[in-house]
Amino acid sequence: MSFWIQGREQALKLCVLATGDSVYRYYKSIVIPFEQPRKVSSTAIVNGGYREDLTAVFNNDCNPGAGMACTMRAPTYQEHMRIITEEIGLDPATTAGMGTAASMENVAIHTECYQNLTVTAIVTGGIEVNGGRVGDPATYFKPIDKSTLEKPGTINIILVIDADLPPGMLNRAMVTCTEAKTAALQELMAGSNYSTGLATGSGTDQTIIVANPASPLYLESAGKHSKLGELIGRTVLPAVKEALCKQTGLSPRQQHSMLRRFKRYGIKEESLWQAYAGDSDKAMIKPKFMDTLYQIDDDNYLVTYAALYVHLLDELQWGLLSGVEVRQSGNELLTATAAKYGVEAPVIVDISVEACLKAWQVLMLTIVKKKWMTLTK
């Protein structure tokens, strides 16, 4: 079912929620006009926080396309959002919106029910450019300047709960929702772009929680011990995964890669090439080197050993394993990997992350050389 909005473009009705509200996609936005008053808690910069007077919420794609960066259409972010809200056909005074560079066509919608409780998660997302781990080094600190447009790469979530909740429980639902998002990233082993850690979200994630005060169902718990908390997890977690897969291809299949597993620790195509190029016996030009590297990158054994090796480094960073333990286990993995590919294994001598990474890099270069020799025979 569809209709026309202000003659601009066709609006597609994506679904009807248990609350009776419809979810539409039009004007590069996901829009939910409310049929009745709703309780809303959101991180929106405009009309955010806890509100009972909102008439709609939306998620907008600010990406102009053609490789261009997101830019504001007004001197301040508030004015920018007002322009977007009006173009969507909503009242700026009673609408909460979110911005992102993710396409609305890649939205993921998941619904779960338990008896007369229904929860729906509506998610768009990207993590490749802006993914980070809480506590990573940051540079943004402008307590007065409020006019900066958010960066792209955002995971935006609209969570609709067909039940009445007290204000505090909407905030608790947001905590559970955030935990579910982070669990999804953990299960994908998505890395931070700012440290060696696993990502817990992007730097600009936003969330809108909607509850239905007209519902006869009144709940006072949204934590992990409650059915509501369970349903939040069962909707948000798969929706985040689906949205990320649609937007950038992030998925278990994409993560089945030695290079992607080591990316957050700095072992990448270019770093391996630079190390190889410094060898006196360089025999391959760069395109041939890269082609040979990619031929082994998703090898089952190599990805498995790489995953175990990287996790050893994580355990060392977190203080869960000692340097002696990591060195011993790391050398065992190096030996097993080398034996599988018929090459000599390097040895980790120093107890440090850097020494472990150097040993793995040496092993990869040895395997690539062996592979190249095999292909050219």
Contacts in CASP RR format, 6 or more apart in sequence:
PFRMAT RR
TARGET T0000
AUTHOR 0000-0000-0000
METHOD contacts of the structure
MODEL  1
MSFWIQGREQALKLCVLATGDSVYRYYKSIVIPFEQPRKVSSTAIVNGGY
REDLTAVFNNDCNPGAGMACTMRAPTYQEHMRIITEEIGLDPATTAGMGT
AASMENVAIHTECYQNLTVTAIVTGGIEVNGGRVGDPATYFKPIDKSTLE
KPGTINIILVIDADLPPGMLNRAMVTCTEAKTAALQELMAGSNYSTGLAT
GSGTDQTIIVANPASPLYLESAGKHSKLGELIGRTVLPAVKEALCKQTGL
SPRQQHSMLRRFKRYGIKEESLWQAYAGDSDKAMIKPKFMDTLYQIDDDN
YLVTYAALYVHLLDELQWGLLSGVEVRQSGNELLTATAAKYGVEAPVIVD
ISVEACLKAWQVLMLTIVKKKWMTLTK
1 13 0 8 1.000
2 10 0 8 1.000
2 11 0 8 1.000
2 12 0 8 1.000
2 13 0 8 1.000
3 10 0 8 1.000
3 11 0 8 1.000
3 13 0 8 1.000
4 10 0 8 1.000
4 11 0 8 1.000
5 11 0 8 1.000
5 26 0 8 1.000
5 27 0 8 1.000
5 88 0 8 1.000
5 89 0 8 1.000
6 89 0 8 1.000
8 26 0 8 1.000
8 27 0 8 1.000
8 87 0 8 1.000
9 26 0 8 1.000
9 27 0 8 1.000
10 26 0 8 1.000
11 24 0 8 1.000
11 25 0 8 1.000
11 26 0 8 1.000
11 27 0 8 1.000
11 31 0 8 1.000
12 24 0 8 1.000
12 25 0 8 1.000
12 26 0 8 1.000
13 22 0 8 1.000
13 23 0 8 1.000
13 24 0 8 1.000
14 23 0 8 1.000
14 24 0 8 1.000
14 25 0 8 1.000
14 30 0 8 1.000
14 107 0 8 1.000
14 109 0 8 1.000
15 22 0 8 1.000
15 23 0 8 1.000
15 109 0 8 1.000
15 120 0 8 1.000
16 22 0 8 1.000
16 23 0 8 1.000
17 23 0 8 1.000
17 32 0 8 1.000
17 118 0 8 1.000
17 120 0 8 1.000
17 160 0 8 1.000
17 162 0 8 1.000
18 111 0 8 1.000
18 113 0 8 1.000
18 118 0 8 1.000
18 120 0 8 1.000
18 160 0 8 1.000
18 162 0 8 1.000
19 35 0 8 1.000
19 36 0 8 1.000
19 38 0 8 1.000
19 160 0 8 1.000
19 162 0 8 1.000
19 210 0 8 1.000
19 212 0 8 1.000
19 214 0 8 1.000
19 215 0 8 1.000
20 35 0 8 1.000
21 32 0 8 1.000
21 33 0 8 1.000
21 34 0 8 1.000
21 35 0 8 1.000
21 38 0 8 1.000
21 160 0 8 1.000
22 32 0 8 1.000
22 33 0 8 1.000
23 30 0 8 1.000
23 31 0 8 1.000
23 32 0 8 1.000
23 109 0 8 1.000
23 122 0 8 1.000
24 30 0 8 1.000
24 31 0 8 1.000
24 32 0 8 1.000
24 33 0 8 1.000
25 31 0 8 1.000
25 104 0 8 1.000
25 105 0 8 1.000
25 107 0 8 1.000
26 88 0 8 1.000
27 87 0 8 1.000
27 88 0 8 1.000
28 60 0 8 1.000
28 61 0 8 1.000
28 62 0 8 1.000
28 104 0 8 1.000
29 58 0 8 1.000
29 59 0 8 1.000
29 60 0 8 1.000
29 61 0 8 1.000
29 84 0 8 1.000
29 88 0 8 1.000
29 104 0 8 1.000
30 58 0 8 1.000
30 59 0 8 1.000
30 104 0 8 1.000
30 107 0 8 1.000
30 122 0 8 1.000
30 124 0 8 1.000
30 158 0 8 1.000
31 56 0 8 1.000
31 57 0 8 1.000
31 58 0 8 1.000
31 88 0 8 1.000
31 90 0 8 1.000
32 56 0 8 1.000
32 57 0 8 1.000
32 58 0 8 1.000
32 122 0 8 1.000
32 158 0 8 1.000
32 160 0 8 1.000
32 210 0 8 1.000
33 55 0 8 1.000
33 56 0 8 1.000
33 90 0 8 1.000
34 54 0 8 1.000
34 55 0 8 1.000
34 56 0 8 1.000
36 212 0 8 1.000
36 214 0 8 1.000
37 52 0 8 1.000
37 53 0 8 1.000
37 213 0 8 1.000
37 214 0 8 1.000
38 52 0 8 1.000
38 54 0 8 1.000
38 210 0 8 1.000
38 211 0 8 1.000
38 212 0 8 1.000
38 213 0 8 1.000
39 50 0 8 1.000
39 51 0 8 1.000
39 52 0 8 1.000
39 164 0 8 1.000
39 165 0 8 1.000
39 167 0 8 1.000
39 170 0 8 1.000
39 210 0 8 1.000
39 211 0 8 1.000
39 212 0 8 1.000
39 213 0 8 1.000
40 48 0 8 1.000
40 49 0 8 1.000
40 50 0 8 1.000
40 51 0 8 1.000
40 52 0 8 1.000
40 54 0 8 1.000
40 57 0 8 1.000
40 96 0 8 1.000
40 170 0 8 1.000
40 208 0 8 1.000
40 209 0 8 1.000
40 210 0 8 1.000
40 211 0 8 1.000
41 49 0 8 1.000
41 50 0 8 1.000
41 51 0 8 1.000
41 167 0 8 1.000
41 168 0 8 1.000
41 170 0 8 1.000
41 171 0 8 1.000
41 173 0 8 1.000
41 174 0 8 1.000
41 208 0 8 1.000
41 209 0 8 1.000
42 48 0 8 1.000
42 49 0 8 1.000
42 51 0 8 1.000
42 57 0 8 1.000
42 96 0 8 1.000
42 97 0 8 1.000
42 98 0 8 1.000
42 206 0 8 1.000
42 207 0 8 1.000
42 208 0 8 1.000
42 209 0 8 1.000
43 49 0 8 1.000
43 98 0 8 1.000
43 174 0 8 1.000
43 205 0 8 1.000
43 206 0 8 1.000
43 207 0 8 1.000
43 208 0 8 1.000
44 57 0 8 1.000
44 96 0 8 1.000
44 97 0 8 1.000
44 98 0 8 1.000
44 206 0 8 1.000
44 208 0 8 1.000
45 77 0 8 1.000
45 78 0 8 1.000
45 81 0 8 1.000
45 146 0 8 1.000
46 77 0 8 1.000
46 78 0 8 1.000
46 81 0 8 1.000
46 82 0 8 1.000
46 85 0 8 1.000
46 92 0 8 1.000
46 96 0 8 1.000
46 97 0 8 1.000
47 54 0 8 1.000
47 93 0 8 1.000
47 94 0 8 1.000
47 95 0 8 1.000
47 96 0 8 1.000
47 97 0 8 1.000
48 96 0 8 1.000
50 167 0 8 1.000
50 168 0 8 1.000
50 170 0 8 1.000
50 171 0 8 1.000
51 96 0 8 1.000
52 213 0 8 1.000
53 94 0 8 1.000
54 94 0 8 1.000
54 95 0 8 1.000
54 96 0 8 1.000
55 90 0 8 1.000
55 91 0 8 1.000
55 94 0 8 1.000
55 95 0 8 1.000
56 90 0 8 1.000
56 91 0 8 1.000
56 94 0 8 1.000
56 95 0 8 1.000
57 95 0 8 1.000
57 96 0 8 1.000
57 97 0 8 1.000
57 158 0 8 1.000
57 208 0 8 1.000
57 210 0 8 1.000
58 85 0 8 1.000
58 88 0 8 1.000
58 90 0 8 1.000
58 95 0 8 1.000
58 96 0 8 1.000
58 97 0 8 1.000
58 98 0 8 1.000
59 97 0 8 1.000
59 98 0 8 1.000
59 99 0 8 1.000
59 100 0 8 1.000
59 104 0 8 1.000
59 122 0 8 1.000
59 124 0 8 1.000
59 156 0 8 1.000
59 158 0 8 1.000
59 208 0 8 1.000
60 84 0 8 1.000
60 88 0 8 1.000
60 97 0 8 1.000
60 98 0 8 1.000
60 99 0 8 1.000
60 100 0 8 1.000
60 104 0 8 1.000
61 99 0 8 1.000
61 100 0 8 1.000
61 101 0 8 1.000
61 102 0 8 1.000
61 103 0 8 1.000
61 104 0 8 1.000
61 124 0 8 1.000
62 70 0 8 1.000
62 84 0 8 1.000
62 99 0 8 1.000
62 100 0 8 1.000
62 101 0 8 1.000
62 149 0 8 1.000
62 152 0 8 1.000
63 70 0 8 1.000
63 100 0 8 1.000
63 101 0 8 1.000
63 102 0 8 1.000
63 103 0 8 1.000
63 152 0 8 1.000
64 70 0 8 1.000
64 71 0 8 1.000
69 152 0 8 1.000
70 101 0 8 1.000
70 149 0 8 1.000
70 150 0 8 1.000
70 151 0 8 1.000
70 152 0 8 1.000
71 149 0 8 1.000
72 80 0 8 1.000
72 147 0 8 1.000
72 149 0 8 1.000
73 80 0 8 1.000
73 83 0 8 1.000
73 84 0 8 1.000
74 80 0 8 1.000
74 82 0 8 1.000
74 83 0 8 1.000
75 147 0 8 1.000
76 146 0 8 1.000
76 147 0 8 1.000
77 146 0 8 1.000
77 147 0 8 1.000
77 148 0 8 1.000
77 149 0 8 1.000
77 150 0 8 1.000
78 146 0 8 1.000
80 149 0 8 1.000
81 92 0 8 1.000
81 97 0 8 1.000
82 92 0 8 1.000
85 91 0 8 1.000
85 92 0 8 1.000
85 95 0 8 1.000
85 97 0 8 1.000
86 92 0 8 1.000
96 208 0 8 1.000
97 208 0 8 1.000
98 154 0 8 1.000
98 156 0 8 1.000
98 206 0 8 1.000
98 208 0 8 1.000
99 150 0 8 1.000
99 154 0 8 1.000
99 156 0 8 1.000
99 206 0 8 1.000
100 124 0 8 1.000
100 125 0 8 1.000
100 150 0 8 1.000
100 152 0 8 1.000
100 153 0 8 1.000
100 154 0 8 1.000
100 156 0 8 1.000
100 204 0 8 1.000
100 206 0 8 1.000
101 126 0 8 1.000
101 152 0 8 1.000
101 153 0 8 1.000
101 154 0 8 1.000
102 124 0 8 1.000
102 125 0 8 1.000
102 126 0 8 1.000
102 152 0 8 1.000
102 153 0 8 1.000
102 154 0 8 1.000
102 156 0 8 1.000
102 243 0 8 1.000
102 247 0 8 1.000
103 124 0 8 1.000
103 247 0 8 1.000
104 124 0 8 1.000
106 124 0 8 1.000
106 125 0 8 1.000
106 243 0 8 1.000
106 246 0 8 1.000
106 247 0 8 1.000
107 122 0 8 1.000
107 123 0 8 1.000
107 124 0 8 1.000
107 243 0 8 1.000
107 246 0 8 1.000
108 121 0 8 1.000
108 122 0 8 1.000
108 123 0 8 1.000
108 124 0 8 1.000
108 238 0 8 1.000
108 239 0 8 1.000
108 240 0 8 1.000
108 241 0 8 1.000
108 242 0 8 1.000
108 243 0 8 1.000
108 246 0 8 1.000
109 120 0 8 1.000
109 121 0 8 1.000
109 122 0 8 1.000
109 123 0 8 1.000
109 239 0 8 1.000
110 120 0 8 1.000
110 121 0 8 1.000
110 123 0 8 1.000
110 234 0 8 1.000
110 235 0 8 1.000
110 236 0 8 1.000
110 238 0 8 1.000
110 239 0 8 1.000
110 242 0 8 1.000
111 118 0 8 1.000
111 119 0 8 1.000
111 120 0 8 1.000
111 121 0 8 1.000
111 235 0 8 1.000
112 118 0 8 1.000
112 119 0 8 1.000
112 231 0 8 1.000
112 234 0 8 1.000
112 235 0 8 1.000
113 119 0 8 1.000
113 231 0 8 1.000
114 227 0 8 1.000
114 230 0 8 1.000
114 231 0 8 1.000
116 217 0 8 1.000
117 161 0 8 1.000
117 162 0 8 1.000
117 163 0 8 1.000
117 217 0 8 1.000
117 219 0 8 1.000
117 227 0 8 1.000
117 228 0 8 1.000
117 231 0 8 1.000
118 161 0 8 1.000
118 162 0 8 1.000
119 159 0 8 1.000
119 160 0 8 1.000
119 161 0 8 1.000
119 162 0 8 1.000
119 228 0 8 1.000
119 231 0 8 1.000
119 232 0 8 1.000
119 234 0 8 1.000
119 235 0 8 1.000
120 159 0 8 1.000
120 160 0 8 1.000
120 235 0 8 1.000
121 157 0 8 1.000
121 158 0 8 1.000
121 159 0 8 1.000
121 160 0 8 1.000
121 177 0 8 1.000
121 232 0 8 1.000
121 235 0 8 1.000
121 236 0 8 1.000
121 239 0 8 1.000
121 240 0 8 1.000
122 157 0 8 1.000
122 158 0 8 1.000
122 159 0 8 1.000
122 160 0 8 1.000
122 239 0 8 1.000
123 155 0 8 1.000
123 156 0 8 1.000
123 157 0 8 1.000
123 158 0 8 1.000
123 236 0 8 1.000
123 239 0 8 1.000
123 240 0 8 1.000
123 242 0 8 1.000
123 243 0 8 1.000
124 154 0 8 1.000
124 155 0 8 1.000
124 156 0 8 1.000
124 243 0 8 1.000
124 247 0 8 1.000
125 153 0 8 1.000
125 154 0 8 1.000
125 155 0 8 1.000
125 156 0 8 1.000
125 202 0 8 1.000
125 240 0 8 1.000
125 243 0 8 1.000
125 244 0 8 1.000
125 247 0 8 1.000
126 153 0 8 1.000
126 154 0 8 1.000
126 155 0 8 1.000
126 202 0 8 1.000
126 243 0 8 1.000
126 244 0 8 1.000
126 247 0 8 1.000
126 248 0 8 1.000
126 250 0 8 1.000
127 153 0 8 1.000
127 155 0 8 1.000
127 185 0 8 1.000
127 190 0 8 1.000
127 199 0 8 1.000
127 201 0 8 1.000
127 202 0 8 1.000
127 244 0 8 1.000
127 248 0 8 1.000
127 250 0 8 1.000
128 153 0 8 1.000
128 193 0 8 1.000
128 248 0 8 1.000
128 250 0 8 1.000
129 151 0 8 1.000
129 152 0 8 1.000
129 153 0 8 1.000
129 193 0 8 1.000
130 151 0 8 1.000
130 152 0 8 1.000
130 153 0 8 1.000
130 154 0 8 1.000
130 193 0 8 1.000
130 202 0 8 1.000
130 203 0 8 1.000
130 204 0 8 1.000
131 153 0 8 1.000
131 190 0 8 1.000
131 191 0 8 1.000
131 192 0 8 1.000
131 193 0 8 1.000
131 194 0 8 1.000
131 199 0 8 1.000
131 201 0 8 1.000
131 202 0 8 1.000
131 203 0 8 1.000
132 191 0 8 1.000
132 192 0 8 1.000
132 193 0 8 1.000
132 194 0 8 1.000
132 195 0 8 1.000
132 199 0 8 1.000
132 200 0 8 1.000
132 201 0 8 1.000
132 202 0 8 1.000
132 203 0 8 1.000
133 191 0 8 1.000
133 192 0 8 1.000
133 194 0 8 1.000
133 195 0 8 1.000
133 197 0 8 1.000
133 198 0 8 1.000
133 199 0 8 1.000
133 200 0 8 1.000
133 201 0 8 1.000
134 200 0 8 1.000
134 201 0 8 1.000
136 192 0 8 1.000
136 194 0 8 1.000
136 195 0 8 1.000
136 197 0 8 1.000
137 194 0 8 1.000
137 195 0 8 1.000
138 194 0 8 1.000
140 148 0 8 1.000
142 148 0 8 1.000
150 204 0 8 1.000
150 206 0 8 1.000
151 203 0 8 1.000
151 204 0 8 1.000
152 204 0 8 1.000
153 202 0 8 1.000
153 204 0 8 1.000
154 202 0 8 1.000
154 203 0 8 1.000
154 204 0 8 1.000
154 205 0 8 1.000
154 206 0 8 1.000
155 181 0 8 1.000
155 201 0 8 1.000
155 202 0 8 1.000
155 205 0 8 1.000
155 240 0 8 1.000
155 243 0 8 1.000
155 244 0 8 1.000
156 205 0 8 1.000
156 206 0 8 1.000
156 207 0 8 1.000
157 177 0 8 1.000
157 181 0 8 1.000
157 205 0 8 1.000
157 206 0 8 1.000
157 207 0 8 1.000
157 208 0 8 1.000
157 236 0 8 1.000
157 239 0 8 1.000
157 240 0 8 1.000
158 207 0 8 1.000
158 208 0 8 1.000
158 210 0 8 1.000
159 173 0 8 1.000
159 174 0 8 1.000
159 177 0 8 1.000
159 207 0 8 1.000
159 208 0 8 1.000
159 209 0 8 1.000
159 210 0 8 1.000
159 232 0 8 1.000
159 235 0 8 1.000
159 236 0 8 1.000
160 210 0 8 1.000
161 173 0 8 1.000
161 209 0 8 1.000
161 210 0 8 1.000
161 211 0 8 1.000
161 212 0 8 1.000
161 228 0 8 1.000
161 232 0 8 1.000
162 212 0 8 1.000
162 215 0 8 1.000
162 217 0 8 1.000
163 211 0 8 1.000
163 212 0 8 1.000
163 215 0 8 1.000
163 217 0 8 1.000
163 218 0 8 1.000
163 219 0 8 1.000
163 228 0 8 1.000
164 211 0 8 1.000
164 212 0 8 1.000
164 213 0 8 1.000
164 214 0 8 1.000
164 215 0 8 1.000
164 216 0 8 1.000
164 217 0 8 1.000
164 218 0 8 1.000
164 219 0 8 1.000
165 173 0 8 1.000
165 211 0 8 1.000
165 218 0 8 1.000
165 219 0 8 1.000
165 220 0 8 1.000
165 222 0 8 1.000
166 220 0 8 1.000
169 219 0 8 1.000
169 220 0 8 1.000
169 221 0 8 1.000
169 222 0 8 1.000
170 209 0 8 1.000
170 211 0 8 1.000
170 222 0 8 1.000
172 221 0 8 1.000
172 222 0 8 1.000
172 223 0 8 1.000
173 209 0 8 1.000
173 211 0 8 1.000
173 222 0 8 1.000
173 223 0 8 1.000
173 228 0 8 1.000
173 229 0 8 1.000
173 232 0 8 1.000
174 207 0 8 1.000
174 209 0 8 1.000
175 222 0 8 1.000
175 223 0 8 1.000
176 222 0 8 1.000
176 223 0 8 1.000
176 224 0 8 1.000
176 229 0 8 1.000
176 232 0 8 1.000
176 233 0 8 1.000
177 207 0 8 1.000
177 209 0 8 1.000
177 232 0 8 1.000
177 233 0 8 1.000
177 236 0 8 1.000
178 205 0 8 1.000
178 207 0 8 1.000
179 224 0 8 1.000
179 233 0 8 1.000
180 232 0 8 1.000
180 233 0 8 1.000
180 235 0 8 1.000
180 236 0 8 1.000
180 237 0 8 1.000
180 240 0 8 1.000
181 201 0 8 1.000
181 205 0 8 1.000
181 236 0 8 1.000
181 237 0 8 1.000
181 240 0 8 1.000
182 200 0 8 1.000
182 201 0 8 1.000
183 233 0 8 1.000
183 237 0 8 1.000
184 236 0 8 1.000
184 237 0 8 1.000
184 238 0 8 1.000
184 240 0 8 1.000
184 241 0 8 1.000
184 244 0 8 1.000
185 191 0 8 1.000
185 198 0 8 1.000
185 199 0 8 1.000
185 200 0 8 1.000
185 201 0 8 1.000
185 240 0 8 1.000
186 198 0 8 1.000
187 237 0 8 1.000
187 241 0 8 1.000
188 241 0 8 1.000
188 244 0 8 1.000
188 250 0 8 1.000
188 251 0 8 1.000
188 252 0 8 1.000
188 255 0 8 1.000
189 198 0 8 1.000
189 255 0 8 1.000
189 261 0 8 1.000
189 307 0 8 1.000
190 198 0 8 1.000
190 199 0 8 1.000
190 244 0 8 1.000
190 250 0 8 1.000
191 197 0 8 1.000
191 198 0 8 1.000
191 199 0 8 1.000
191 263 0 8 1.000
191 264 0 8 1.000
192 198 0 8 1.000
192 199 0 8 1.000
192 264 0 8 1.000
193 199 0 8 1.000
193 264 0 8 1.000
195 264 0 8 1.000
196 264 0 8 1.000
196 265 0 8 1.000
196 266 0 8 1.000
196 313 0 8 1.000
196 317 0 8 1.000
196 353 0 8 1.000
197 264 0 8 1.000
197 314 0 8 1.000
197 317 0 8 1.000
198 264 0 8 1.000
198 314 0 8 1.000
219 226 0 8 1.000
219 228 0 8 1.000
221 228 0 8 1.000
221 229 0 8 1.000
222 228 0 8 1.000
222 229 0 8 1.000
222 232 0 8 1.000
223 229 0 8 1.000
224 230 0 8 1.000
241 251 0 8 1.000
244 250 0 8 1.000
244 251 0 8 1.000
245 251 0 8 1.000
254 260 0 8 1.000
255 261 0 8 1.000
256 298 0 8 1.000
256 303 0 8 1.000
257 297 0 8 1.000
257 298 0 8 1.000
257 303 0 8 1.000
258 296 0 8 1.000
258 297 0 8 1.000
258 298 0 8 1.000
258 299 0 8 1.000
258 302 0 8 1.000
258 303 0 8 1.000
258 306 0 8 1.000
258 364 0 8 1.000
259 267 0 8 1.000
259 268 0 8 1.000
259 269 0 8 1.000
259 293 0 8 1.000
259 297 0 8 1.000
261 303 0 8 1.000
261 306 0 8 1.000
261 307 0 8 1.000
261 310 0 8 1.000
262 268 0 8 1.000
262 306 0 8 1.000
262 310 0 8 1.000
262 360 0 8 1.000
265 310 0 8 1.000
265 313 0 8 1.000
265 353 0 8 1.000
265 357 0 8 1.000
266 357 0 8 1.000
267 357 0 8 1.000
267 360 0 8 1.000
267 361 0 8 1.000
267 364 0 8 1.000
269 290 0 8 1.000
269 293 0 8 1.000
271 361 0 8 1.000
272 293 0 8 1.000
272 361 0 8 1.000
272 364 0 8 1.000
272 365 0 8 1.000
272 368 0 8 1.000
273 286 0 8 1.000
273 289 0 8 1.000
273 290 0 8 1.000
275 361 0 8 1.000
275 365 0 8 1.000
276 282 0 8 1.000
276 284 0 8 1.000
276 289 0 8 1.000
276 365 0 8 1.000
276 368 0 8 1.000
277 286 0 8 1.000
279 365 0 8 1.000
283 369 0 8 1.000
283 372 0 8 1.000
284 292 0 8 1.000
284 372 0 8 1.000
288 372 0 8 1.000
289 368 0 8 1.000
289 372 0 8 1.000
292 368 0 8 1.000
292 371 0 8 1.000
292 372 0 8 1.000
292 375 0 8 1.000
293 364 0 8 1.000
293 368 0 8 1.000
295 371 0 8 1.000
296 302 0 8 1.000
296 367 0 8 1.000
296 368 0 8 1.000
296 371 0 8 1.000
301 337 0 8 1.000
301 340 0 8 1.000
302 337 0 8 1.000
302 340 0 8 1.000
302 367 0 8 1.000
305 333 0 8 1.000
305 336 0 8 1.000
305 337 0 8 1.000
305 340 0 8 1.000
306 360 0 8 1.000
308 333 0 8 1.000
309 330 0 8 1.000
309 333 0 8 1.000
309 334 0 8 1.000
309 356 0 8 1.000
309 360 0 8 1.000
312 321 0 8 1.000
312 326 0 8 1.000
312 329 0 8 1.000
312 330 0 8 1.000
312 333 0 8 1.000
312 356 0 8 1.000
313 326 0 8 1.000
313 353 0 8 1.000
313 356 0 8 1.000
313 357 0 8 1.000
315 321 0 8 1.000
315 326 0 8 1.000
316 322 0 8 1.000
316 323 0 8 1.000
316 326 0 8 1.000
316 353 0 8 1.000
316 356 0 8 1.000
317 353 0 8 1.000
321 329 0 8 1.000
323 351 0 8 1.000
324 351 0 8 1.000
326 351 0 8 1.000
326 356 0 8 1.000
327 348 0 8 1.000
327 351 0 8 1.000
327 355 0 8 1.000
327 356 0 8 1.000
330 348 0 8 1.000
330 356 0 8 1.000
330 359 0 8 1.000
331 345 0 8 1.000
331 347 0 8 1.000
331 348 0 8 1.000
334 345 0 8 1.000
334 346 0 8 1.000
334 347 0 8 1.000
334 348 0 8 1.000
334 359 0 8 1.000
334 360 0 8 1.000
334 363 0 8 1.000
335 345 0 8 1.000
337 345 0 8 1.000
337 363 0 8 1.000
337 367 0 8 1.000
338 344 0 8 1.000
338 345 0 8 1.000
338 346 0 8 1.000
338 363 0 8 1.000
338 366 0 8 1.000
338 367 0 8 1.000
339 345 0 8 1.000
341 367 0 8 1.000
341 370 0 8 1.000
341 371 0 8 1.000
342 370 0 8 1.000
343 363 0 8 1.000
343 366 0 8 1.000
343 367 0 8 1.000
343 370 0 8 1.000
344 366 0 8 1.000
345 363 0 8 1.000
346 359 0 8 1.000
346 362 0 8 1.000
346 363 0 8 1.000
346 366 0 8 1.000
347 359 0 8 1.000
348 355 0 8 1.000
348 356 0 8 1.000
348 359 0 8 1.000
349 355 0 8 1.000
END
